[in-house]
Structures are given as structure tokens and as C-alpha cells.
């Protein structure tokens, strides 16, 4: 390309740039047109903010559960021999569900019967020995009484012999008696004294164990009355036999208790329902071995159904037993069921930050079953007045909730932006929202719903 051509191209580019730069200046010099007199006014639809009486409610979700559940266990090991019910059968409390065969327990029962007979014989033998000891003690007491009487009689004989010997000696001094007579009386006195000594020795031997000091040495009081003292002495001399009787009696009671336990276990061969309800599960079949820790049946009480729900921390603080609730079951054609709060956990779980509650269904119907999903609206306060606005009137409800309110001056209507607070926890009539910050009766724009108005915009209201 020649130098001349390049110069012509440069001049062309510069001319075009100057032309473009001059366009705004030329436009600014043009006269401003007068405003048009035929601009169209935006047409809108409006609704009124209204007040209504509502009951504060919270909505929760949960699962239907039974009132209670009972597992039926065998009380001893055995083999399942007979089944009388199946899953789904209704049963009454104490109704027979099945039977076990317990061969080992039958053998234990026979051994326990033999042990009871043996212990009873030992007890009877000990009681007989005690009775014999008591009779011997009574005999010894009688012998002591006889020995006492014999001692008294021998002492009198010694006293008479000594007196007679004394008088005879006096007579011998005046030749009133012979020396042979004196020697004869002296021999008789010696014999009487010897007999007295033997009788005293015999009494002392018999009294061992039957003296007051013997009672005191055994830690027993000495009764003042004769009969009481006699009974105390007999008890003292038969206490070893009494202890044998006590041991035999305890052993007999022990084996009897073991026998009763085995008989109860044999009765436990009959598996019975502890509650009214429905057989939820049967865990074993006929012929299977049953351990005492193994459930054979599961029975649930379906007379009362509950909706079990988890409440968050805020809801937990609002709910208390007795509050009414409306339960909707997640099944086709199910009406709303009446209920009330039956229980509420007294604590909030530290991990889930929820607390459990149970809602009793007042009239659930026979077709409902545990495990069904449902939701509930719980009344958590008395009825109160609340302000509501139509859903269509509420703009930007998540970030910056506001309304457009109509202001009328004669025939002219203008629109102004008005912020509100949405009360998400207040149940509202269908198609509306609970709010605060606006008065009932205020007119708000519901159409067009997406148009952003400027404050003071003139609109035409379509009635």
C-alpha cells in the first residue's frame, strides 16, 4: 500500500470519529417535546386487609404408635410344642397362646419332690428328738424334786439318830443304858449320815444344768414363778435339739420353695398374653427350642393409638399435656381426627435438639394401624384476633416483605410501598398470610402481582 493511500485512510477514520462525537451535542441542542397528554394509567386490582379470630397452632409430623407392647417369654427352657394363635389375632389378657414341652424340668420336679420328702422326714426326726429331750428334762426335774424330798427325810433321820444317841449316853452315865446300846446307836447314826451324804451327792449330780447359775451362765433370766422357771430349765436343757429342729425346718422350707419354683416353671410351659391386644409377631415355630431370654410372641395394645412426634426447642416450650390437637392421617379418605397431648418429655435431647411428645387419638377407628404417617395441628394458646393479607398482595416475603397500599384522594388513587412483618408461626385462612405492621381495612394491590410500583404512582382501580 502506498504512502498516499495510507494518508487518505487516516483522514477518513479521523472524520468518522469527529462525526460520532458530535452527535450528542447536536441532540442536546434540539428543543424538548411537550409531555404527551395521552399516557395510559396502570390498571390494578385491590383487596382489603382483614382481621379474623384464630387459635395459635403448630404443625408437627410423626408416626402412629400403639399404647404399649409386651413380649411373651418362656420362664424356663423348653421346646415349643403347640401354637394356638397367629400374627394378627386379637387376644385377651391371660389368654393361652402356646405350650412348651419341658422334659428337663419334669426331671427336676421329681428330684425336688424326693428332696421335700427327705427334708420332711429329717424335720420330723428332729422334732421327735426334741420332744424326747423335753420329756427327759421333765423327768430330771421330777427326780430332783424326789431327791430334795429324800435329802429332807435323810436329814431328819440323822437328826433323830443324833438325838437318840445323846440321850442314851446320858442314861449310860446313870446306868440307865448299856454300852452296847450306845455303840448300836452310834453305828446307826453313822449309817444315816453316810446315806445323807450319798443322797446329797445324787441331788447335786441331778441338779447340773438345772440350777439358777446355769440359767444365768446361758444369758437367761431366772423367772420368779415356779412354772416359768421349770419351762426355762427345760428350754435350757433342750436348746441343742431345738436348734436341730430349726435347721431341719429351714431345710424343709428351702426344698419346698424350690419345688414351688419348679412347679411355677412348669406352669410357665403355658405361654399366656400379659395384656389385651393383637399378636404383632410370632418369633418361633413348633419344634424349636425356647430359651428363657427369647421372646416367643409380641403383643401390642391397639385399643389406644398415639401419634408420636418430635418437637423442636421452640415447640417443646409451647406444648403441654391436655392441649387439643387435630390429626390428619396420611391415608386416602381419612377425616381429621381429634386428639390431645397425652405426654411430653420433660427434656430436650442435647444431640437432636428435639423433645418427644405423644398425642392420643380420641376416636381412631379400627382400621388404623401403628406405623402410619400423620401430621397434627396442636393448639398452643387461646383464640385471638389477628390481621391477615391476601397472598397475592405480599411481595418479596422472604427477604423484604412489603405491600403496596392504595391512597385515595377524590377520584385519584395512588400507590405507596408499605413494609410488614410476616408471622409464619400463625395459622392463616387459605390464600392469606398473617402479618403485623398494617391496619385492618387498608386497601392493598393484588394485581399485577409482579409489578414494582414507585411511591405515588397513579393507578386505576378495577372494582
C-alpha positions as CSV (number, residue, x, y, z in Angstrom):
1,X,0.0,0.0,0.0
2,X,1.4,3.4,-1.0
3,X,2.0,6.3,1.4
4,X,-0.7,8.3,-0.2
5,X,-3.3,5.7,0.3
6,X,-2.4,5.4,4.0
7,X,-2.8,9.2,4.4
8,X,-6.3,9.1,2.8
9,X,-7.3,6.2,5.1
10,X,-6.2,8.1,8.2
11,X,-8.2,11.2,7.2
12,X,-11.3,9.1,6.7
13,X,-11.0,7.5,10.2
14,X,-10.5,10.8,11.9
15,X,-13.5,12.3,10.0
16,X,-15.7,9.5,11.2
17,X,-14.6,9.8,14.8
18,X,-15.4,13.5,14.8
19,X,-18.8,12.8,13.3
20,X,-19.7,10.3,16.1
21,X,-18.5,12.7,18.8
22,X,-20.7,15.5,17.6
23,X,-24.0,13.6,17.6
24,X,-24.8,14.0,21.4
25,X,-24.1,17.8,21.2
26,X,-26.4,18.1,18.3
27,X,-29.1,16.1,20.1
28,X,-28.7,18.3,23.2
29,X,-29.4,21.4,21.1
30,X,-32.8,20.1,19.9
31,X,-35.9,21.5,21.6
32,X,-37.7,19.3,24.3
33,X,-41.0,18.0,23.3
34,X,-44.1,18.8,25.5
35,X,-45.4,15.9,27.6
36,X,-47.9,13.7,25.9
37,X,-51.4,14.1,27.1
38,X,-52.5,10.6,26.2
39,X,-50.2,8.5,28.5
40,X,-52.1,5.4,29.8
41,X,-52.7,4.9,33.6
42,X,-51.8,1.3,35.0
43,X,-55.0,-0.6,35.9
44,X,-54.8,-2.6,39.2
45,X,-57.0,-4.9,41.3
46,X,-57.1,-4.4,45.1
47,X,-58.2,-6.3,48.2
48,X,-58.6,-5.3,51.9
49,X,-56.5,-6.2,54.9
50,X,-58.8,-8.1,57.2
51,X,-59.0,-9.1,60.9
52,X,-60.0,-12.6,62.0
53,X,-60.1,-14.7,65.2
54,X,-57.6,-17.5,65.1
55,X,-56.3,-20.1,67.5
56,X,-52.4,-20.3,67.7
57,X,-51.3,-23.7,66.4
58,X,-48.1,-25.5,65.5
59,X,-47.9,-28.2,62.9
60,X,-45.9,-31.3,63.5
61,X,-45.4,-34.7,61.8
62,X,-45.0,-38.2,63.3
63,X,-45.9,-41.8,63.2
64,X,-48.8,-43.7,64.9
65,X,-47.7,-45.9,67.7
66,X,-49.5,-48.4,70.0
67,X,-50.2,-47.8,73.6
68,X,-47.9,-50.5,74.9
69,X,-46.2,-53.6,73.9
70,X,-45.5,-56.9,75.7
71,X,-43.0,-59.6,74.9
72,X,-44.1,-63.1,75.9
73,X,-41.1,-65.2,77.2
74,X,-40.9,-68.7,78.4
75,X,-39.9,-68.9,82.1
76,X,-37.7,-71.9,81.6
77,X,-36.0,-73.7,78.7
78,X,-38.2,-76.0,76.6
79,X,-39.4,-77.0,73.1
80,X,-42.3,-75.2,71.5
81,X,-45.0,-77.9,71.3
82,X,-48.2,-76.1,70.5
83,X,-49.3,-72.8,68.9
84,X,-52.8,-71.5,69.4
85,X,-52.6,-68.1,67.8
86,X,-51.1,-66.5,64.7
87,X,-49.9,-63.0,63.8
88,X,-52.8,-60.5,63.7
89,X,-55.1,-62.5,66.1
90,X,-56.8,-60.5,68.9
91,X,-56.1,-61.8,72.3
92,X,-57.2,-61.1,75.9
93,X,-55.1,-60.8,79.0
94,X,-54.1,-64.2,80.3
95,X,-55.2,-65.9,77.1
96,X,-53.3,-69.1,76.3
97,X,-51.0,-68.5,73.2
98,X,-49.0,-71.7,73.2
99,X,-47.4,-74.5,75.2
100,X,-43.9,-75.9,75.8
101,X,-42.5,-79.4,76.4
102,X,-40.1,-79.3,79.3
103,X,-38.5,-82.7,79.8
104,X,-35.6,-81.5,82.0
105,X,-37.9,-79.5,84.2
106,X,-40.1,-82.6,84.8
107,X,-37.0,-84.5,85.9
108,X,-36.1,-81.6,88.3
109,X,-39.6,-81.7,89.6
110,X,-39.3,-85.4,90.5
111,X,-36.0,-84.7,92.3
112,X,-37.5,-81.8,94.2
113,X,-40.4,-84.0,95.4
114,X,-37.9,-86.5,96.7
115,X,-35.9,-83.8,98.4
116,X,-39.0,-82.5,100.1
117,X,-39.9,-85.9,101.5
118,X,-36.3,-86.4,102.8
119,X,-36.3,-82.9,104.4
120,X,-39.7,-83.6,106.0
121,X,-38.5,-86.9,107.5
122,X,-35.4,-85.1,108.9
123,X,-37.6,-82.4,110.4
124,X,-40.0,-85.0,111.9
125,X,-37.0,-86.9,113.3
126,X,-35.5,-83.7,114.8
127,X,-38.9,-82.8,116.3
128,X,-39.2,-86.2,117.9
129,X,-35.7,-85.9,119.4
130,X,-36.6,-82.5,120.8
131,X,-39.8,-83.9,122.3
132,X,-37.8,-86.8,123.8
133,X,-35.3,-84.4,125.2
134,X,-38.1,-82.3,126.8
135,X,-39.5,-85.4,128.4
136,X,-36.1,-86.4,129.8
137,X,-35.7,-82.9,131.1
138,X,-39.1,-83.1,132.8
139,X,-38.1,-86.5,134.2
140,X,-34.9,-85.0,135.6
141,X,-36.8,-82.2,137.3
142,X,-39.1,-84.8,138.9
143,X,-36.0,-86.7,140.0
144,X,-34.6,-83.5,141.5
145,X,-37.9,-83.0,143.4
146,X,-37.7,-86.6,144.7
147,X,-34.0,-86.2,145.6
148,X,-34.9,-83.0,147.5
149,X,-37.5,-84.8,149.4
150,X,-35.1,-87.7,150.1
151,X,-32.5,-85.3,151.4
152,X,-35.0,-83.8,153.8
153,X,-36.0,-87.2,155.0
154,X,-32.4,-88.3,155.5
155,X,-31.6,-85.2,157.4
156,X,-34.5,-85.8,159.7
157,X,-33.2,-89.4,160.3
158,X,-29.7,-88.1,161.1
159,X,-31.2,-85.6,163.5
160,X,-33.3,-88.3,165.2
161,X,-30.3,-90.7,165.4
162,X,-28.0,-88.0,166.9
163,X,-30.7,-87.0,169.5
164,X,-31.3,-90.6,170.5
165,X,-27.6,-91.3,170.8
166,X,-27.2,-88.2,173.0
167,X,-30.0,-89.3,175.4
168,X,-28.7,-92.8,175.5
169,X,-25.3,-91.6,176.5
170,X,-26.8,-89.6,179.4
171,X,-28.6,-92.8,180.5
172,X,-25.4,-94.7,180.3
173,X,-23.9,-92.3,182.8
174,X,-26.5,-93.2,185.4
175,X,-26.5,-96.9,184.5
176,X,-29.8,-96.4,182.5
177,X,-28.4,-97.9,179.3
178,X,-25.8,-100.4,178.3
179,X,-22.6,-99.6,176.4
180,X,-23.8,-102.0,173.7
181,X,-26.8,-99.9,173.1
182,X,-24.7,-96.7,172.8
183,X,-22.5,-98.5,170.2
184,X,-25.5,-99.7,168.3
185,X,-27.0,-96.2,168.1
186,X,-23.6,-94.7,167.1
187,X,-23.4,-97.2,164.2
188,X,-26.9,-96.4,163.1
189,X,-26.1,-92.6,163.2
190,X,-23.1,-93.2,161.0
191,X,-25.1,-95.2,158.5
192,X,-27.7,-92.4,158.4
193,X,-25.1,-89.7,157.8
194,X,-23.5,-91.8,155.1
195,X,-26.8,-92.2,153.4
196,X,-27.5,-88.5,153.7
197,X,-24.1,-87.7,152.0
198,X,-24.9,-90.1,149.2
199,X,-28.4,-88.5,148.7
200,X,-26.9,-85.0,148.7
201,X,-24.3,-86.2,146.1
202,X,-27.1,-87.7,144.0
203,X,-29.1,-84.4,144.2
204,X,-26.1,-82.4,143.2
205,X,-25.5,-84.6,140.2
206,X,-29.1,-84.3,139.1
207,X,-29.1,-80.5,139.5
208,X,-26.3,-79.9,137.0
209,X,-27.9,-77.8,134.2
210,X,-31.0,-77.2,136.3
211,X,-29.6,-74.5,138.7
212,X,-30.2,-70.8,138.7
213,X,-26.5,-70.2,137.9
214,X,-26.8,-72.4,134.8
215,X,-29.6,-70.1,133.5
216,X,-27.5,-67.1,134.3
217,X,-24.4,-68.6,132.6
218,X,-26.5,-69.1,129.4
219,X,-27.6,-65.5,129.5
220,X,-31.1,-66.3,130.5
221,X,-33.1,-64.6,133.2
222,X,-34.2,-66.6,136.3
223,X,-38.0,-66.5,136.4
224,X,-39.7,-65.8,139.8
225,X,-42.6,-68.1,139.2
226,X,-42.1,-71.9,139.6
227,X,-43.8,-72.8,136.4
228,X,-41.8,-70.3,134.4
229,X,-38.6,-71.4,135.9
230,X,-39.4,-75.0,135.1
231,X,-40.1,-74.1,131.5
232,X,-36.9,-72.1,131.3
233,X,-34.8,-75.0,132.6
234,X,-36.4,-77.4,130.1
235,X,-35.7,-75.0,127.3
236,X,-32.1,-74.7,128.5
237,X,-31.5,-78.4,128.5
238,X,-33.1,-79.0,125.1
239,X,-31.7,-76.0,123.1
240,X,-29.4,-78.2,121.0
241,X,-32.4,-80.2,119.9
242,X,-34.4,-77.0,119.3
243,X,-31.6,-75.8,117.0
244,X,-31.7,-79.1,115.2
245,X,-35.4,-78.7,114.7
246,X,-34.9,-75.1,113.4
247,X,-32.2,-76.3,110.9
248,X,-34.5,-79.2,109.7
249,X,-37.4,-76.8,109.4
250,X,-35.3,-74.3,107.4
251,X,-34.1,-77.1,105.1
252,X,-37.7,-78.3,104.6
253,X,-38.8,-74.7,103.7
254,X,-35.9,-74.4,101.3
255,X,-36.7,-77.5,99.3
256,X,-40.4,-76.7,99.4
257,X,-39.6,-73.3,97.9
258,X,-37.5,-74.9,95.2
259,X,-40.4,-77.3,94.5
260,X,-42.8,-74.4,94.2
261,X,-40.4,-72.6,91.8
262,X,-40.2,-75.6,89.6
263,X,-44.0,-76.0,89.7
264,X,-44.3,-72.4,88.6
265,X,-41.9,-73.0,85.8
266,X,-43.9,-76.0,84.8
267,X,-46.9,-73.7,84.8
268,X,-44.8,-71.4,82.7
269,X,-44.9,-74.0,80.0
270,X,-48.2,-72.3,79.1
271,X,-47.4,-69.1,77.3
272,X,-50.1,-66.5,78.1
273,X,-50.7,-63.0,76.9
274,X,-50.0,-60.4,79.7
275,X,-52.2,-57.7,78.1
276,X,-55.2,-57.3,75.8
277,X,-54.2,-56.6,72.3
278,X,-53.1,-58.1,69.0
279,X,-50.4,-60.6,68.2
280,X,-47.9,-58.5,66.4
281,X,-45.2,-61.2,65.8
282,X,-44.6,-64.9,66.4
283,X,-40.9,-65.4,66.6
284,X,-40.6,-69.3,66.7
285,X,-42.2,-72.3,65.1
286,X,-43.3,-75.6,66.6
287,X,-40.4,-77.8,67.5
288,X,-37.9,-75.0,68.0
289,X,-36.1,-74.8,71.4
290,X,-37.0,-71.8,73.6
291,X,-34.6,-70.1,76.0
292,X,-35.8,-68.0,78.9
293,X,-34.3,-64.9,77.3
294,X,-36.0,-65.4,74.0
295,X,-39.4,-63.9,73.1
296,X,-41.9,-66.2,71.6
297,X,-44.7,-63.7,70.9
298,X,-45.0,-59.9,70.7
299,X,-48.4,-58.5,71.7
300,X,-49.4,-54.8,71.2
301,X,-52.3,-53.0,72.7
302,X,-54.1,-51.2,69.9
303,X,-57.1,-50.1,71.9
304,X,-55.4,-46.7,72.1
305,X,-53.3,-45.1,69.3
306,X,-50.9,-42.3,69.7
307,X,-49.2,-40.0,67.3
308,X,-45.6,-39.8,68.4
309,X,-43.9,-36.6,67.3
310,X,-40.6,-34.8,67.8
311,X,-40.9,-31.1,68.8
312,X,-38.1,-28.6,68.3
313,X,-36.9,-26.4,71.2
314,X,-39.4,-23.6,70.5
315,X,-42.3,-26.0,70.0
316,X,-41.4,-28.0,73.1
317,X,-41.7,-24.9,75.3
318,X,-45.3,-24.3,73.9
319,X,-46.7,-27.8,74.3
320,X,-48.1,-29.3,77.5
321,X,-50.3,-32.3,78.3
322,X,-54.0,-31.8,77.8
323,X,-53.8,-29.4,74.8
324,X,-56.2,-30.3,71.9
325,X,-54.8,-31.3,68.5
326,X,-56.2,-32.2,65.1
327,X,-54.6,-35.2,63.5
328,X,-54.6,-35.9,59.7
329,X,-53.6,-39.4,58.7
330,X,-51.6,-39.9,55.5
331,X,-54.2,-42.3,54.1
332,X,-56.8,-41.9,51.4
333,X,-60.2,-40.6,52.5
334,X,-59.2,-40.1,56.1
335,X,-61.0,-37.5,58.1
336,X,-59.3,-35.2,60.5
337,X,-59.2,-36.9,63.9
338,X,-59.5,-35.3,67.3
339,X,-56.7,-35.8,69.8
340,X,-55.0,-34.3,72.8
341,X,-51.4,-34.2,74.1
342,X,-51.0,-37.2,76.4
343,X,-47.3,-36.9,77.4
344,X,-44.4,-34.6,76.7
345,X,-40.8,-35.5,77.5
346,X,-39.5,-33.2,80.3
347,X,-36.2,-32.6,78.5
348,X,-34.8,-31.8,75.0
349,X,-32.3,-34.2,73.5
350,X,-28.9,-32.5,73.5
351,X,-27.9,-34.0,70.2
352,X,-31.1,-33.7,68.1
353,X,-32.4,-30.5,69.9
354,X,-35.9,-32.1,70.0
355,X,-38.3,-33.4,72.6
356,X,-40.7,-36.2,72.2
357,X,-44.5,-35.9,72.7
358,X,-47.4,-38.3,72.3
359,X,-50.9,-37.3,71.0
360,X,-53.7,-39.6,72.0
361,X,-56.2,-40.2,69.2
362,X,-59.7,-39.9,70.8
363,X,-61.5,-42.0,68.2
364,X,-59.0,-43.6,65.8
365,X,-61.2,-46.3,64.3
366,X,-60.3,-50.0,64.0
367,X,-58.7,-49.7,60.5
368,X,-55.8,-47.5,61.6
369,X,-52.6,-49.4,62.5
370,X,-49.3,-48.4,64.1
371,X,-46.6,-47.2,61.7
372,X,-48.8,-44.9,59.6
373,X,-47.5,-41.4,59.0
374,X,-49.6,-38.5,60.1
375,X,-49.5,-34.8,60.8
376,X,-51.0,-32.8,63.7
377,X,-52.0,-29.2,64.4
378,X,-51.6,-28.6,68.1
379,X,-53.5,-25.7,69.7
380,X,-50.9,-23.9,71.8
381,X,-52.9,-20.9,73.0
382,X,-56.3,-19.3,73.4
383,X,-58.1,-17.7,70.4
384,X,-57.0,-14.2,69.5
385,X,-57.6,-11.6,66.8
386,X,-55.0,-11.4,64.0
387,X,-54.5,-9.3,60.9
388,X,-54.3,-11.1,57.5
389,X,-53.5,-10.0,54.0
390,X,-54.1,-11.9,50.7
391,X,-51.1,-14.0,49.5
392,X,-51.2,-12.1,46.2
393,X,-50.7,-8.8,48.0
394,X,-47.5,-9.8,49.8
395,X,-44.3,-9.0,47.8
396,X,-40.8,-10.4,48.4
397,X,-42.0,-12.2,51.5
398,X,-38.7,-13.9,52.3
399,X,-36.1,-11.0,52.2
400,X,-38.1,-7.8,52.3
401,X,-41.8,-8.4,52.8
402,X,-43.9,-5.4,51.8
403,X,-47.3,-4.4,50.4
404,X,-48.5,-1.7,48.0
405,X,-51.2,0.3,49.7
406,X,-53.8,2.4,47.9
407,X,-54.3,6.0,48.9
408,X,-57.4,7.7,47.5
409,X,-57.8,11.5,47.1
410,X,-61.2,12.0,45.4
411,X,-61.2,10.3,42.1
412,X,-57.4,9.8,42.1
413,X,-55.7,6.7,43.5
414,X,-52.0,6.4,44.2
415,X,-49.8,3.5,45.3
416,X,-47.3,3.6,48.2
417,X,-44.9,0.9,49.4
418,X,-45.5,-0.3,52.9
419,X,-43.2,-2.8,54.8
420,X,-44.8,-5.5,57.0
421,X,-43.7,-8.5,59.2
422,X,-44.8,-11.9,58.2
423,X,-45.9,-14.1,61.2
424,X,-45.0,-17.5,59.8
425,X,-45.9,-19.4,63.0
426,X,-49.6,-18.2,62.9
427,X,-52.0,-20.4,61.0
428,X,-53.9,-18.3,58.4
429,X,-57.0,-18.9,56.3
430,X,-56.4,-20.4,52.9
431,X,-55.0,-17.9,50.5
432,X,-53.8,-15.4,53.1
433,X,-50.9,-14.7,55.4
434,X,-50.7,-13.4,59.0
435,X,-48.8,-10.1,59.2
436,X,-48.2,-7.2,61.6
437,X,-47.5,-3.6,60.8
438,X,-50.6,-2.8,58.8
439,X,-54.1,-1.8,59.9
440,X,-57.3,-3.8,59.1
441,X,-59.3,-2.2,56.3
442,X,-56.3,-0.9,54.4
443,X,-56.6,-1.4,50.6
444,X,-53.7,-3.3,49.0
445,X,-52.7,-4.2,45.4
446,X,-53.2,-7.8,44.4
447,X,-52.7,-7.4,40.6
448,X,-50.4,-7.1,38.9
449,X,-48.5,-9.2,41.4
450,X,-45.0,-8.8,39.9
451,X,-45.0,-5.0,39.0
452,X,-42.7,-2.8,41.0
453,X,-44.5,0.5,41.7
454,X,-42.9,3.8,42.5
455,X,-44.3,5.6,45.5
456,X,-47.0,7.9,44.4
457,X,-47.7,6.2,41.1
458,X,-51.3,6.9,39.9
459,X,-53.3,3.8,39.2
460,X,-56.8,3.0,38.1
461,X,-58.6,0.6,40.4
462,X,-60.7,-2.1,38.8
463,X,-63.5,-2.8,41.2
